[in-house]
Amino acid sequence: MGEIESELAKLITEGLDLDIDPGSIDPDAPIFGDGLGLDSIDALELGLLLSSTYQITLTPGDQKNHEIFGSLRALGHYVEQHRVTQAH
């Protein structure tokens, strides 16, 4: 698991109060449904967490969301491409 995937796994498990070890999440497994078992309410909460943590905007109902949230790896790839980095 890459750095961004580990970071996201921790954000998801802590932010959504899941009783799962972040390191045990398969980065290629689905996040929703049979994967982590997250539902639409979790999706909204996760969107808010991603927005506040990485300053990325996700639009509810966007067709791309299915792909973006397809797996931890896909989400990590999206976050790396779209997050706002702060200049130091």
PyMOL Python script that loads the backbone (N, CA, C, O; Angstrom):
from pymol import cmd

cmd.read_pdbstr("""\
ATOM      1  N   MET A   1       0.857  -1.175   0.000  1.00  0.00           N
ATOM      2  CA  MET A   1       0.000   0.000   0.000  1.00  0.00           C
ATOM      3  C   MET A   1       0.899   1.233   0.000  1.00  0.00           C
ATOM      4  O   MET A   1       1.831   1.333   0.798  1.00  0.00           O
ATOM      5  N   GLY A   2       0.610   2.171  -0.905  1.00  0.00           N
ATOM      6  CA  GLY A   2       1.389   3.397  -0.992  1.00  0.00           C
ATOM      7  C   GLY A   2       1.063   4.369   0.128  1.00  0.00           C
ATOM      8  O   GLY A   2       0.134   4.150   0.905  1.00  0.00           O
ATOM      9  N   GLU A   3       1.830   5.435   0.203  1.00  0.00           N
ATOM     10  CA  GLU A   3       1.662   6.417   1.277  1.00  0.00           C
ATOM     11  C   GLU A   3       0.272   7.043   1.268  1.00  0.00           C
ATOM     12  O   GLU A   3      -0.371   7.134   2.314  1.00  0.00           O
ATOM     13  N   ILE A   4      -0.200   7.478   0.093  1.00  0.00           N
ATOM     14  CA  ILE A   4      -1.518   8.118   0.029  1.00  0.00           C
ATOM     15  C   ILE A   4      -2.614   7.111   0.371  1.00  0.00           C
ATOM     16  O   ILE A   4      -3.606   7.469   1.005  1.00  0.00           O
ATOM     17  N   GLU A   5      -2.445   5.870  -0.038  1.00  0.00           N
ATOM     18  CA  GLU A   5      -3.443   4.842   0.270  1.00  0.00           C
ATOM     19  C   GLU A   5      -3.484   4.569   1.771  1.00  0.00           C
ATOM     20  O   GLU A   5      -4.564   4.397   2.337  1.00  0.00           O
ATOM     21  N   SER A   6      -2.335   4.529   2.413  1.00  0.00           N
ATOM     22  CA  SER A   6      -2.288   4.337   3.868  1.00  0.00           C
ATOM     23  C   SER A   6      -2.947   5.506   4.588  1.00  0.00           C
ATOM     24  O   SER A   6      -3.694   5.327   5.550  1.00  0.00           O
ATOM     25  N   GLU A   7      -2.650   6.709   4.097  1.00  0.00           N
ATOM     26  CA  GLU A   7      -3.231   7.923   4.675  1.00  0.00           C
ATOM     27  C   GLU A   7      -4.758   7.905   4.536  1.00  0.00           C
ATOM     28  O   GLU A   7      -5.479   8.223   5.482  1.00  0.00           O
ATOM     29  N   LEU A   8      -5.237   7.530   3.353  1.00  0.00           N
ATOM     30  CA  LEU A   8      -6.676   7.474   3.116  1.00  0.00           C
ATOM     31  C   LEU A   8      -7.334   6.361   3.932  1.00  0.00           C
ATOM     32  O   LEU A   8      -8.439   6.546   4.443  1.00  0.00           O
ATOM     33  N   ALA A   9      -6.675   5.215   4.060  1.00  0.00           N
ATOM     34  CA  ALA A   9      -7.229   4.118   4.858  1.00  0.00           C
ATOM     35  C   ALA A   9      -7.425   4.565   6.304  1.00  0.00           C
ATOM     36  O   ALA A   9      -8.442   4.258   6.927  1.00  0.00           O
ATOM     37  N   LYS A  10      -6.442   5.290   6.827  1.00  0.00           N
ATOM     38  CA  LYS A  10      -6.554   5.800   8.203  1.00  0.00           C
ATOM     39  C   LYS A  10      -7.667   6.843   8.301  1.00  0.00           C
ATOM     40  O   LYS A  10      -8.438   6.841   9.261  1.00  0.00           O
ATOM     41  N   LEU A  11      -7.753   7.734   7.309  1.00  0.00           N
ATOM     42  CA  LEU A  11      -8.803   8.764   7.295  1.00  0.00           C
ATOM     43  C   LEU A  11     -10.190   8.112   7.264  1.00  0.00           C
ATOM     44  O   LEU A  11     -11.093   8.523   7.993  1.00  0.00           O
ATOM     45  N   ILE A  12     -10.348   7.097   6.419  1.00  0.00           N
ATOM     46  CA  ILE A  12     -11.634   6.424   6.294  1.00  0.00           C
ATOM     47  C   ILE A  12     -12.006   5.701   7.581  1.00  0.00           C
ATOM     48  O   ILE A  12     -13.128   5.845   8.066  1.00  0.00           O
ATOM     49  N   THR A  13     -11.085   4.931   8.136  1.00  0.00           N
ATOM     50  CA  THR A  13     -11.421   4.145   9.329  1.00  0.00           C
ATOM     51  C   THR A  13     -11.666   5.027  10.542  1.00  0.00           C
ATOM     52  O   THR A  13     -12.577   4.764  11.327  1.00  0.00           O
ATOM     53  N   GLU A  14     -10.866   6.068  10.702  1.00  0.00           N
ATOM     54  CA  GLU A  14     -11.051   6.959  11.847  1.00  0.00           C
ATOM     55  C   GLU A  14     -12.227   7.912  11.625  1.00  0.00           C
ATOM     56  O   GLU A  14     -13.046   8.119  12.521  1.00  0.00           O
ATOM     57  N   GLY A  15     -12.302   8.485  10.431  1.00  0.00           N
ATOM     58  CA  GLY A  15     -13.342   9.470  10.140  1.00  0.00           C
ATOM     59  C   GLY A  15     -14.738   8.886  10.132  1.00  0.00           C
ATOM     60  O   GLY A  15     -15.703   9.556  10.502  1.00  0.00           O
ATOM     61  N   LEU A  16     -14.848   7.620   9.704  1.00  0.00           N
ATOM     62  CA  LEU A  16     -16.158   6.968   9.660  1.00  0.00           C
ATOM     63  C   LEU A  16     -16.365   6.030  10.845  1.00  0.00           C
ATOM     64  O   LEU A  16     -17.357   5.304  10.912  1.00  0.00           O
ATOM     65  N   ASP A  17     -15.414   6.057  11.777  1.00  0.00           N
ATOM     66  CA  ASP A  17     -15.492   5.259  13.004  1.00  0.00           C
ATOM     67  C   ASP A  17     -15.696   3.771  12.701  1.00  0.00           C
ATOM     68  O   ASP A  17     -16.572   3.119  13.270  1.00  0.00           O
ATOM     69  N   LEU A  18     -14.859   3.250  11.786  1.00  0.00           N
ATOM     70  CA  LEU A  18     -14.937   1.831  11.432  1.00  0.00           C
ATOM     71  C   LEU A  18     -14.017   1.033  12.341  1.00  0.00           C
ATOM     72  O   LEU A  18     -12.924   1.481  12.687  1.00  0.00           O
ATOM     73  N   ASP A  19     -14.461  -0.129  12.714  1.00  0.00           N
ATOM     74  CA  ASP A  19     -13.668  -1.006  13.569  1.00  0.00           C
ATOM     75  C   ASP A  19     -12.837  -1.939  12.685  1.00  0.00           C
ATOM     76  O   ASP A  19     -12.985  -3.161  12.722  1.00  0.00           O
ATOM     77  N   ILE A  20     -11.954  -1.318  11.887  1.00  0.00           N
ATOM     78  CA  ILE A  20     -11.111  -2.043  10.943  1.00  0.00           C
ATOM     79  C   ILE A  20      -9.698  -1.481  11.055  1.00  0.00           C
ATOM     80  O   ILE A  20      -9.510  -0.271  11.184  1.00  0.00           O
ATOM     81  N   ASP A  21      -8.711  -2.364  11.005  1.00  0.00           N
ATOM     82  CA  ASP A  21      -7.324  -1.928  10.981  1.00  0.00           C
ATOM     83  C   ASP A  21      -7.045  -1.328   9.602  1.00  0.00           C
ATOM     84  O   ASP A  21      -7.213  -2.017   8.595  1.00  0.00           O
ATOM     85  N   PRO A  22      -6.622  -0.057   9.530  1.00  0.00           N
ATOM     86  CA  PRO A  22      -6.376   0.562   8.230  1.00  0.00           C
ATOM     87  C   PRO A  22      -5.415  -0.239   7.352  1.00  0.00           C
ATOM     88  O   PRO A  22      -5.561  -0.263   6.130  1.00  0.00           O
ATOM     89  N   GLY A  23      -4.438  -0.890   7.970  1.00  0.00           N
ATOM     90  CA  GLY A  23      -3.460  -1.667   7.228  1.00  0.00           C
ATOM     91  C   GLY A  23      -4.016  -2.942   6.616  1.00  0.00           C
ATOM     92  O   GLY A  23      -3.383  -3.555   5.756  1.00  0.00           O
ATOM     93  N   SER A  24      -5.200  -3.337   7.064  1.00  0.00           N
ATOM     94  CA  SER A  24      -5.790  -4.575   6.552  1.00  0.00           C
ATOM     95  C   SER A  24      -6.656  -4.345   5.315  1.00  0.00           C
ATOM     96  O   SER A  24      -7.162  -5.298   4.722  1.00  0.00           O
ATOM     97  N   ILE A  25      -6.825  -3.094   4.931  1.00  0.00           N
ATOM     98  CA  ILE A  25      -7.669  -2.783   3.779  1.00  0.00           C
ATOM     99  C   ILE A  25      -6.913  -3.094   2.490  1.00  0.00           C
ATOM    100  O   ILE A  25      -5.802  -2.609   2.276  1.00  0.00           O
ATOM    101  N   ASP A  26      -7.521  -3.895   1.650  1.00  0.00           N
ATOM    102  CA  ASP A  26      -6.943  -4.218   0.342  1.00  0.00           C
ATOM    103  C   ASP A  26      -7.121  -2.997  -0.552  1.00  0.00           C
ATOM    104  O   ASP A  26      -8.256  -2.586  -0.797  1.00  0.00           O
ATOM    105  N   PRO A  27      -6.021  -2.396  -1.053  1.00  0.00           N
ATOM    106  CA  PRO A  27      -6.149  -1.180  -1.854  1.00  0.00           C
ATOM    107  C   PRO A  27      -6.910  -1.377  -3.161  1.00  0.00           C
ATOM    108  O   PRO A  27      -7.353  -0.400  -3.765  1.00  0.00           O
ATOM    109  N   ASP A  28      -7.069  -2.625  -3.608  1.00  0.00           N
ATOM    110  CA  ASP A  28      -7.792  -2.875  -4.852  1.00  0.00           C
ATOM    111  C   ASP A  28      -9.225  -3.355  -4.636  1.00  0.00           C
ATOM    112  O   ASP A  28      -9.964  -3.552  -5.600  1.00  0.00           O
ATOM    113  N   ALA A  29      -9.620  -3.544  -3.381  1.00  0.00           N
ATOM    114  CA  ALA A  29     -10.979  -4.004  -3.067  1.00  0.00           C
ATOM    115  C   ALA A  29     -11.949  -2.827  -3.145  1.00  0.00           C
ATOM    116  O   ALA A  29     -11.557  -1.682  -2.918  1.00  0.00           O
ATOM    117  N   PRO A  30     -13.201  -3.102  -3.461  1.00  0.00           N
ATOM    118  CA  PRO A  30     -14.202  -2.021  -3.499  1.00  0.00           C
ATOM    119  C   PRO A  30     -14.340  -1.349  -2.136  1.00  0.00           C
ATOM    120  O   PRO A  30     -14.254  -2.005  -1.099  1.00  0.00           O
ATOM    121  N   ILE A  31     -14.553  -0.055  -2.150  1.00  0.00           N
ATOM    122  CA  ILE A  31     -14.769   0.679  -0.898  1.00  0.00           C
ATOM    123  C   ILE A  31     -16.214   0.494  -0.441  1.00  0.00           C
ATOM    124  O   ILE A  31     -16.483   0.352   0.752  1.00  0.00           O
ATOM    125  N   PHE A  32     -17.137   0.496  -1.396  1.00  0.00           N
ATOM    126  CA  PHE A  32     -18.549   0.371  -1.068  1.00  0.00           C
ATOM    127  C   PHE A  32     -19.045  -1.033  -1.358  1.00  0.00           C
ATOM    128  O   PHE A  32     -18.385  -1.805  -2.055  1.00  0.00           O
ATOM    129  N   GLY A  33     -20.215  -1.359  -0.817  1.00  0.00           N
ATOM    130  CA  GLY A  33     -20.805  -2.677  -1.061  1.00  0.00           C
ATOM    131  C   GLY A  33     -20.022  -3.780  -0.380  1.00  0.00           C
ATOM    132  O   GLY A  33     -19.805  -3.733   0.831  1.00  0.00           O
ATOM    133  N   ASP A  34     -19.596  -4.769  -1.143  1.00  0.00           N
ATOM    134  CA  ASP A  34     -18.931  -5.938  -0.573  1.00  0.00           C
ATOM    135  C   ASP A  34     -17.546  -5.656  -0.012  1.00  0.00           C
ATOM    136  O   ASP A  34     -17.043  -6.437   0.796  1.00  0.00           O
ATOM    137  N   GLY A  35     -16.923  -4.566  -0.419  1.00  0.00           N
ATOM    138  CA  GLY A  35     -15.589  -4.231   0.081  1.00  0.00           C
ATOM    139  C   GLY A  35     -15.616  -3.893   1.557  1.00  0.00           C
ATOM    140  O   GLY A  35     -15.633  -4.786   2.405  1.00  0.00           O
ATOM    141  N   LEU A  36     -15.621  -2.609   1.867  1.00  0.00           N
ATOM    142  CA  LEU A  36     -15.674  -2.152   3.258  1.00  0.00           C
ATOM    143  C   LEU A  36     -17.100  -2.087   3.782  1.00  0.00           C
ATOM    144  O   LEU A  36     -17.323  -1.874   4.974  1.00  0.00           O
ATOM    145  N   GLY A  37     -18.062  -2.272   2.888  1.00  0.00           N
ATOM    146  CA  GLY A  37     -19.456  -2.262   3.309  1.00  0.00           C
ATOM    147  C   GLY A  37     -20.016  -0.873   3.564  1.00  0.00           C
ATOM    148  O   GLY A  37     -21.011  -0.722   4.273  1.00  0.00           O
ATOM    149  N   LEU A  38     -19.382   0.143   2.991  1.00  0.00           N
ATOM    150  CA  LEU A  38     -19.875   1.499   3.184  1.00  0.00           C
ATOM    151  C   LEU A  38     -21.124   1.732   2.359  1.00  0.00           C
ATOM    152  O   LEU A  38     -21.329   1.091   1.327  1.00  0.00           O
ATOM    153  N   ASP A  39     -21.970   2.665   2.824  1.00  0.00           N
ATOM    154  CA  ASP A  39     -23.211   2.964   2.122  1.00  0.00           C
ATOM    155  C   ASP A  39     -23.237   4.425   1.681  1.00  0.00           C
ATOM    156  O   ASP A  39     -22.228   5.123   1.782  1.00  0.00           O
ATOM    157  N   SER A  40     -24.377   4.885   1.198  1.00  0.00           N
ATOM    158  CA  SER A  40     -24.484   6.241   0.651  1.00  0.00           C
ATOM    159  C   SER A  40     -24.268   7.327   1.708  1.00  0.00           C
ATOM    160  O   SER A  40     -23.732   8.391   1.398  1.00  0.00           O
ATOM    161  N   ILE A  41     -24.671   7.073   2.929  1.00  0.00           N
ATOM    162  CA  ILE A  41     -24.428   8.040   4.016  1.00  0.00           C
ATOM    163  C   ILE A  41     -22.923   8.143   4.268  1.00  0.00           C
ATOM    164  O   ILE A  41     -22.389   9.237   4.454  1.00  0.00           O
ATOM    165  N   ASP A  42     -22.250   6.998   4.271  1.00  0.00           N
ATOM    166  CA  ASP A  42     -20.794   6.994   4.435  1.00  0.00           C
ATOM    167  C   ASP A  42     -20.130   7.752   3.294  1.00  0.00           C
ATOM    168  O   ASP A  42     -19.129   8.438   3.503  1.00  0.00           O
ATOM    169  N   ALA A  43     -20.679   7.635   2.095  1.00  0.00           N
ATOM    170  CA  ALA A  43     -20.124   8.334   0.932  1.00  0.00           C
ATOM    171  C   ALA A  43     -20.168   9.841   1.137  1.00  0.00           C
ATOM    172  O   ALA A  43     -19.207  10.542   0.823  1.00  0.00           O
ATOM    173  N   LEU A  44     -21.272  10.335   1.660  1.00  0.00           N
ATOM    174  CA  LEU A  44     -21.385  11.775   1.928  1.00  0.00           C
ATOM    175  C   LEU A  44     -20.378  12.213   2.981  1.00  0.00           C
ATOM    176  O   LEU A  44     -19.722  13.244   2.834  1.00  0.00           O
ATOM    177  N   GLU A  45     -20.262  11.426   4.039  1.00  0.00           N
ATOM    178  CA  GLU A  45     -19.310  11.754   5.097  1.00  0.00           C
ATOM    179  C   GLU A  45     -17.881  11.698   4.577  1.00  0.00           C
ATOM    180  O   GLU A  45     -17.059  12.555   4.902  1.00  0.00           O
ATOM    181  N   LEU A  46     -17.592  10.691   3.773  1.00  0.00           N
ATOM    182  CA  LEU A  46     -16.258  10.555   3.210  1.00  0.00           C
ATOM    183  C   LEU A  46     -15.947  11.730   2.283  1.00  0.00           C
ATOM    184  O   LEU A  46     -14.825  12.238   2.281  1.00  0.00           O
ATOM    185  N   GLY A  47     -16.921  12.159   1.506  1.00  0.00           N
ATOM    186  CA  GLY A  47     -16.735  13.319   0.648  1.00  0.00           C
ATOM    187  C   GLY A  47     -16.378  14.570   1.445  1.00  0.00           C
ATOM    188  O   GLY A  47     -15.517  15.350   1.038  1.00  0.00           O
ATOM    189  N   LEU A  48     -17.043  14.751   2.576  1.00  0.00           N
ATOM    190  CA  LEU A  48     -16.740  15.898   3.444  1.00  0.00           C
ATOM    191  C   LEU A  48     -15.341  15.785   4.043  1.00  0.00           C
ATOM    192  O   LEU A  48     -14.618  16.778   4.133  1.00  0.00           O
ATOM    193  N   LEU A  49     -14.962  14.578   4.452  1.00  0.00           N
ATOM    194  CA  LEU A  49     -13.618  14.361   5.002  1.00  0.00           C
ATOM    195  C   LEU A  49     -12.551  14.677   3.961  1.00  0.00           C
ATOM    196  O   LEU A  49     -11.554  15.334   4.261  1.00  0.00           O
ATOM    197  N   LEU A  50     -12.766  14.206   2.742  1.00  0.00           N
ATOM    198  CA  LEU A  50     -11.799  14.452   1.669  1.00  0.00           C
ATOM    199  C   LEU A  50     -11.719  15.933   1.335  1.00  0.00           C
ATOM    200  O   LEU A  50     -10.637  16.462   1.080  1.00  0.00           O
ATOM    201  N   SER A  51     -12.862  16.596   1.337  1.00  0.00           N
ATOM    202  CA  SER A  51     -12.902  18.020   1.050  1.00  0.00           C
ATOM    203  C   SER A  51     -12.133  18.818   2.104  1.00  0.00           C
ATOM    204  O   SER A  51     -11.347  19.704   1.769  1.00  0.00           O
ATOM    205  N   SER A  52     -12.364  18.499   3.369  1.00  0.00           N
ATOM    206  CA  SER A  52     -11.705  19.264   4.429  1.00  0.00           C
ATOM    207  C   SER A  52     -10.225  18.908   4.574  1.00  0.00           C
ATOM    208  O   SER A  52      -9.417  19.758   4.949  1.00  0.00           O
ATOM    209  N   THR A  53      -9.870  17.669   4.281  1.00  0.00           N
ATOM    210  CA  THR A  53      -8.480  17.236   4.441  1.00  0.00           C
ATOM    211  C   THR A  53      -7.617  17.614   3.248  1.00  0.00           C
ATOM    212  O   THR A  53      -6.481  18.055   3.425  1.00  0.00           O
ATOM    213  N   TYR A  54      -8.135  17.449   2.043  1.00  0.00           N
ATOM    214  CA  TYR A  54      -7.335  17.646   0.830  1.00  0.00           C
ATOM    215  C   TYR A  54      -7.801  18.803  -0.051  1.00  0.00           C
ATOM    216  O   TYR A  54      -7.219  19.049  -1.107  1.00  0.00           O
ATOM    217  N   GLN A  55      -8.841  19.509   0.374  1.00  0.00           N
ATOM    218  CA  GLN A  55      -9.396  20.627  -0.379  1.00  0.00           C
ATOM    219  C   GLN A  55      -9.779  20.210  -1.806  1.00  0.00           C
ATOM    220  O   GLN A  55      -9.560  20.958  -2.758  1.00  0.00           O
ATOM    221  N   ILE A  56     -10.348  19.019  -1.940  1.00  0.00           N
ATOM    222  CA  ILE A  56     -10.844  18.582  -3.244  1.00  0.00           C
ATOM    223  C   ILE A  56     -12.369  18.655  -3.220  1.00  0.00           C
ATOM    224  O   ILE A  56     -12.993  18.535  -2.165  1.00  0.00           O
ATOM    225  N   THR A  57     -12.951  18.850  -4.383  1.00  0.00           N
ATOM    226  CA  THR A  57     -14.396  18.949  -4.484  1.00  0.00           C
ATOM    227  C   THR A  57     -14.927  17.739  -5.225  1.00  0.00           C
ATOM    228  O   THR A  57     -14.493  17.434  -6.336  1.00  0.00           O
ATOM    229  N   LEU A  58     -15.864  17.058  -4.605  1.00  0.00           N
ATOM    230  CA  LEU A  58     -16.557  15.929  -5.223  1.00  0.00           C
ATOM    231  C   LEU A  58     -18.029  16.308  -5.308  1.00  0.00           C
ATOM    232  O   LEU A  58     -18.613  16.804  -4.344  1.00  0.00           O
ATOM    233  N   THR A  59     -18.611  16.072  -6.460  1.00  0.00           N
ATOM    234  CA  THR A  59     -20.000  16.435  -6.676  1.00  0.00           C
ATOM    235  C   THR A  59     -20.897  15.217  -6.490  1.00  0.00           C
ATOM    236  O   THR A  59     -20.755  14.236  -7.220  1.00  0.00           O
ATOM    237  N   PRO A  60     -21.828  15.260  -5.516  1.00  0.00           N
ATOM    238  CA  PRO A  60     -22.749  14.137  -5.345  1.00  0.00           C
ATOM    239  C   PRO A  60     -23.515  13.867  -6.637  1.00  0.00           C
ATOM    240  O   PRO A  60     -23.988  14.794  -7.294  1.00  0.00           O
ATOM    241  N   GLY A  61     -23.630  12.608  -6.988  1.00  0.00           N
ATOM    242  CA  GLY A  61     -24.359  12.225  -8.176  1.00  0.00           C
ATOM    243  C   GLY A  61     -23.541  12.255  -9.457  1.00  0.00           C
ATOM    244  O   GLY A  61     -24.033  11.858 -10.514  1.00  0.00           O
ATOM    245  N   ASP A  62     -22.299  12.719  -9.377  1.00  0.00           N
ATOM    246  CA  ASP A  62     -21.439  12.757 -10.561  1.00  0.00           C
ATOM    247  C   ASP A  62     -21.132  11.325 -11.009  1.00  0.00           C
ATOM    248  O   ASP A  62     -20.808  10.467 -10.188  1.00  0.00           O
ATOM    249  N   GLN A  63     -21.234  11.080 -12.299  1.00  0.00           N
ATOM    250  CA  GLN A  63     -20.985   9.743 -12.843  1.00  0.00           C
ATOM    251  C   GLN A  63     -19.567   9.261 -12.548  1.00  0.00           C
ATOM    252  O   GLN A  63     -19.341   8.056 -12.436  1.00  0.00           O
ATOM    253  N   LYS A  64     -18.612  10.175 -12.421  1.00  0.00           N
ATOM    254  CA  LYS A  64     -17.219   9.811 -12.163  1.00  0.00           C
ATOM    255  C   LYS A  64     -17.015   9.246 -10.758  1.00  0.00           C
ATOM    256  O   LYS A  64     -16.022   8.560 -10.514  1.00  0.00           O
ATOM    257  N   ASN A  65     -17.924   9.517  -9.839  1.00  0.00           N
ATOM    258  CA  ASN A  65     -17.758   9.082  -8.454  1.00  0.00           C
ATOM    259  C   ASN A  65     -17.636   7.565  -8.341  1.00  0.00           C
ATOM    260  O   ASN A  65     -16.890   7.063  -7.500  1.00  0.00           O
ATOM    261  N   HIS A  66     -18.357   6.842  -9.176  1.00  0.00           N
ATOM    262  CA  HIS A  66     -18.289   5.379  -9.140  1.00  0.00           C
ATOM    263  C   HIS A  66     -16.855   4.921  -9.405  1.00  0.00           C
ATOM    264  O   HIS A  66     -16.360   3.998  -8.758  1.00  0.00           O
ATOM    265  N   GLU A  67     -16.205   5.566 -10.348  1.00  0.00           N
ATOM    266  CA  GLU A  67     -14.820   5.236 -10.682  1.00  0.00           C
ATOM    267  C   GLU A  67     -13.861   5.728  -9.590  1.00  0.00           C
ATOM    268  O   GLU A  67     -12.958   4.999  -9.178  1.00  0.00           O
ATOM    269  N   ILE A  68     -14.062   6.964  -9.127  1.00  0.00           N
ATOM    270  CA  ILE A  68     -13.190   7.559  -8.114  1.00  0.00           C
ATOM    271  C   ILE A  68     -13.194   6.716  -6.845  1.00  0.00           C
ATOM    272  O   ILE A  68     -12.139   6.471  -6.259  1.00  0.00           O
ATOM    273  N   PHE A  69     -14.371   6.270  -6.417  1.00  0.00           N
ATOM    274  CA  PHE A  69     -14.501   5.501  -5.190  1.00  0.00           C
ATOM    275  C   PHE A  69     -14.486   3.990  -5.440  1.00  0.00           C
ATOM    276  O   PHE A  69     -14.919   3.213  -4.589  1.00  0.00           O
ATOM    277  N   GLY A  70     -13.988   3.576  -6.609  1.00  0.00           N
ATOM    278  CA  GLY A  70     -13.963   2.160  -6.959  1.00  0.00           C
ATOM    279  C   GLY A  70     -13.106   1.336  -6.017  1.00  0.00           C
ATOM    280  O   GLY A  70     -13.431   0.186  -5.723  1.00  0.00           O
ATOM    281  N   SER A  71     -12.018   1.913  -5.545  1.00  0.00           N
ATOM    282  CA  SER A  71     -11.115   1.231  -4.615  1.00  0.00           C
ATOM    283  C   SER A  71     -10.266   2.285  -3.918  1.00  0.00           C
ATOM    284  O   SER A  71     -10.265   3.454  -4.302  1.00  0.00           O
ATOM    285  N   LEU A  72      -9.555   1.859  -2.903  1.00  0.00           N
ATOM    286  CA  LEU A  72      -8.655   2.761  -2.192  1.00  0.00           C
ATOM    287  C   LEU A  72      -7.571   3.261  -3.148  1.00  0.00           C
ATOM    288  O   LEU A  72      -7.178   4.426  -3.089  1.00  0.00           O
ATOM    289  N   ARG A  73      -7.095   2.387  -4.019  1.00  0.00           N
ATOM    290  CA  ARG A  73      -6.064   2.769  -4.986  1.00  0.00           C
ATOM    291  C   ARG A  73      -6.599   3.840  -5.948  1.00  0.00           C
ATOM    292  O   ARG A  73      -5.909   4.823  -6.221  1.00  0.00           O
ATOM    293  N   ALA A  74      -7.818   3.656  -6.459  1.00  0.00           N
ATOM    294  CA  ALA A  74      -8.422   4.633  -7.368  1.00  0.00           C
ATOM    295  C   ALA A  74      -8.642   5.965  -6.660  1.00  0.00           C
ATOM    296  O   ALA A  74      -8.401   7.025  -7.239  1.00  0.00           O
ATOM    297  N   LEU A  75      -9.094   5.915  -5.424  1.00  0.00           N
ATOM    298  CA  LEU A  75      -9.314   7.134  -4.649  1.00  0.00           C
ATOM    299  C   LEU A  75      -7.993   7.846  -4.398  1.00  0.00           C
ATOM    300  O   LEU A  75      -7.915   9.070  -4.504  1.00  0.00           O
ATOM    301  N   GLY A  76      -6.967   7.093  -4.068  1.00  0.00           N
ATOM    302  CA  GLY A  76      -5.640   7.676  -3.846  1.00  0.00           C
ATOM    303  C   GLY A  76      -5.120   8.370  -5.091  1.00  0.00           C
ATOM    304  O   GLY A  76      -4.553   9.460  -5.011  1.00  0.00           O
ATOM    305  N   HIS A  77      -5.313   7.743  -6.233  1.00  0.00           N
ATOM    306  CA  HIS A  77      -4.877   8.320  -7.499  1.00  0.00           C
ATOM    307  C   HIS A  77      -5.612   9.645  -7.752  1.00  0.00           C
ATOM    308  O   HIS A  77      -5.000  10.634  -8.158  1.00  0.00           O
ATOM    309  N   TYR A  78      -6.912   9.653  -7.512  1.00  0.00           N
ATOM    310  CA  TYR A  78      -7.705  10.864  -7.710  1.00  0.00           C
ATOM    311  C   TYR A  78      -7.246  11.975  -6.759  1.00  0.00           C
ATOM    312  O   TYR A  78      -7.072  13.120  -7.175  1.00  0.00           O
ATOM    313  N   VAL A  79      -7.054  11.636  -5.496  1.00  0.00           N
ATOM    314  CA  VAL A  79      -6.642  12.636  -4.508  1.00  0.00           C
ATOM    315  C   VAL A  79      -5.282  13.222  -4.878  1.00  0.00           C
ATOM    316  O   VAL A  79      -5.088  14.435  -4.797  1.00  0.00           O
ATOM    317  N   GLU A  80      -4.345  12.373  -5.282  1.00  0.00           N
ATOM    318  CA  GLU A  80      -3.023  12.876  -5.655  1.00  0.00           C
ATOM    319  C   GLU A  80      -3.098  13.851  -6.827  1.00  0.00           C
ATOM    320  O   GLU A  80      -2.323  14.805  -6.885  1.00  0.00           O
ATOM    321  N   GLN A  81      -4.010  13.624  -7.751  1.00  0.00           N
ATOM    322  CA  GLN A  81      -4.139  14.498  -8.916  1.00  0.00           C
ATOM    323  C   GLN A  81      -4.883  15.797  -8.619  1.00  0.00           C
ATOM    324  O   GLN A  81      -4.647  16.812  -9.275  1.00  0.00           O
ATOM    325  N   HIS A  82      -5.777  15.769  -7.637  1.00  0.00           N
ATOM    326  CA  HIS A  82      -6.674  16.923  -7.437  1.00  0.00           C
ATOM    327  C   HIS A  82      -6.516  17.688  -6.126  1.00  0.00           C
ATOM    328  O   HIS A  82      -7.114  18.751  -5.961  1.00  0.00           O
ATOM    329  N   ARG A  83      -5.739  17.176  -5.211  1.00  0.00           N
ATOM    330  CA  ARG A  83      -5.633  17.884  -3.928  1.00  0.00           C
ATOM    331  C   ARG A  83      -4.874  19.195  -4.093  1.00  0.00           C
ATOM    332  O   ARG A  83      -4.050  19.364  -4.992  1.00  0.00           O
ATOM    333  N   VAL A  84      -5.185  20.096  -3.199  1.00  0.00           N
ATOM    334  CA  VAL A  84      -4.523  21.390  -3.173  1.00  0.00           C
ATOM    335  C   VAL A  84      -3.355  21.277  -2.215  1.00  0.00           C
ATOM    336  O   VAL A  84      -3.538  20.991  -1.032  1.00  0.00           O
ATOM    337  N   THR A  85      -2.161  21.501  -2.723  1.00  0.00           N
ATOM    338  CA  THR A  85      -0.997  21.450  -1.852  1.00  0.00           C
ATOM    339  C   THR A  85      -0.694  22.856  -1.375  1.00  0.00           C
ATOM    340  O   THR A  85      -0.827  23.829  -2.117  1.00  0.00           O
ATOM    341  N   GLN A  86      -0.293  22.937  -0.147  1.00  0.00           N
ATOM    342  CA  GLN A  86      -0.014  24.246   0.428  1.00  0.00           C
ATOM    343  C   GLN A  86       1.460  24.578   0.224  1.00  0.00           C
ATOM    344  O   GLN A  86       2.338  23.757   0.489  1.00  0.00           O
ATOM    345  N   ALA A  87       1.714  25.786  -0.248  1.00  0.00           N
ATOM    346  CA  ALA A  87       3.088  26.247  -0.437  1.00  0.00           C
ATOM    347  C   ALA A  87       3.686  26.583   0.923  1.00  0.00           C
ATOM    348  O   ALA A  87       3.029  27.156   1.791  1.00  0.00           O
ATOM    349  N   HIS A  88       4.935  26.212   1.079  1.00  0.00           N
ATOM    350  CA  HIS A  88       5.625  26.501   2.359  1.00  0.00           C
ATOM    351  C   HIS A  88       6.672  27.558   2.165  1.00  0.00           C
ATOM    352  O   HIS A  88       7.354  27.933   3.119  1.00  0.00           O
TER     353      HIS A  88
END
""", "prot")
cmd.dss("prot")
cmd.show_as("cartoon", "prot")
cmd.util.cbc("prot")
cmd.orient("prot")
